[in-house]
Amino acid sequence: MPMTDQPRIAVVGTGLAGCLLATLLARRGLEVTVYERREDPRRTGPERGRSINLAVSARGLDALERVGLREESLGRALPMHGRMIHSVAGAESFRPYSADRQRAINSISRAELNASLLDVAEKTPGVTLQFGYRLRELNLDTGQLSFETSDGHRRRPHADIVLATDGSYSAARRAVTFRQDFTFSQDYLDAGYKELTIPATPDGEFALDPDALHIWPRGESMMIALPNLDRSFTCTLFWPKADFAKLETDAQIRDYFARNYPDAAPVLLNLVEDFRQNPVGSLVTVKCWPWVHRGERVTLALVGDAAHAIVPFFGQGANCALEDCVEIDRCLDESGGDWQRALDTYQGRRKANCDAIAEMALDNFVEMRDRVNSRVFQAKTAAQHALERRLPGHYVSRYELVSFTTMPYAQIPDRMRRQNRATAATAAGLGVGVVAGGSVARAMWRRIRRR
Ligand code: FAD
């Protein structure tokens, strides 16, 4: 089939990426059917075990803006302007995310965001949503998808283009797992995660400062907390999986938290129940290539976590998945609607970027768990912010480039290397006056950064 004709498009999964992608495609005048294994989450409520809230930043917001959801999402978000580090002794120390203290990442309810994206998709002419459809098989030669429906039937629709947005354990990806040209890896961290809740206080207030992402760095374990609109906090405890099982009795659970998280323990009101009932989730990095596969009758493209699941320590998985969808839309613009060219360009542009954020996310685990506590790290962050203030636009921290810009992720490590060289040169006295500011200093900085 010539791909410039109207192809039959199937999107698998109505997570964040699936909904956005379906909407963007239907706005191009395409007919898109979206299949989701769950019942409509707007009716049934969120799945247990999925993260309750997400940190959404510049890339996610840019994507949401394209379907008119940026302002609505921000209106329901809680901005977090920095990290609040909690020591074992119970001391708190606030570290702003940006030198001007103005920039914030946004704590957004995953369920609400997904519901808004579903609403927009449903209202867009051309989108058909099919809930209770679990993909079991995809035949790349016949173009047939086989779904098990929640009423126990099999449905076997055909498609010309299948866009797999069915998450890190993608069923659609299984169609190509054993292809000779397909490289695939999934790496699990020893650490797993468990969600706990800090409810609002009896007088309806937040128990912690809602303007921060709270971190309790403890080396081998770490807990974080993000605020929710109902004035509760969702905490995520990261810990080697084997250690979760060591806390067997209620007393052991309480004692562990009292010793390691003494300021959180009194406000984790349902600690024992949460700890016992909430599952331990896995933290996986998925890498694979290629993302686009052609059979005789169908083209499959992997998108979002299905192509590149990453660990959550930079709060970028969803941001990155949404960015994929924007890129596909852009590539279709550039190719004049030629799907084959568009999908090749999409994977070519995105792979290096997604590999880069996967590495940065792993590195940020170490930063959050260990380095934020160290004096050297704190001094370095303070020095970086001083440079940012003196040399606005010239020195920008990695965190800011990732979270507050849409600079391609793959360019960030190189930019950091050049900045770090310049910082070292400055420290060595080459850039006299840089820290004091001024045009001579800025010129010297620019010269060093280009080297
Ligand atoms: P998913 O959101 O996983 O959606 C996949 C959809 O496909 C689901 O609706 C699923 O039901 C459906 N599906 C699955 N299998 C089938 C099938 N066989 N048939 C039909 N449908 C199917 N990212 C951030 O940007 N910021 C954060 O703060 C953040 N925090 C996180 C915290 C934790 C603990 C974790 C684990 C992840 C976090 N992430 C965060 C990452 C983020 O959750 C994912 O990157 C994002 O959800 C990926 O979106 P997606 O649409 O590709 O996949």
Boltz pocket constraint, residues with backbone or C-beta under 6 A from the ligand:
constraints:
  - pocket:
      binder: B
      contacts: [[A, 12], [A, 13], [A, 14], [A, 15], [A, 16], [A, 17], [A, 18], [A, 35], [A, 36], [A, 37], [A, 38], [A, 51], [A, 53], [A, 54], [A, 55], [A, 56], [A, 133], [A, 134], [A, 135], [A, 136], [A, 165], [A, 166], [A, 167], [A, 168], [A, 169], [A, 170], [A, 171], [A, 172], [A, 193], [A, 236], [A, 281], [A, 282], [A, 303], [A, 304], [A, 305], [A, 306], [A, 310], [A, 312], [A, 314], [A, 315], [A, 316], [A, 317], [A, 318], [A, 319], [A, 320], [A, 321]]
      max_distance: 6.0
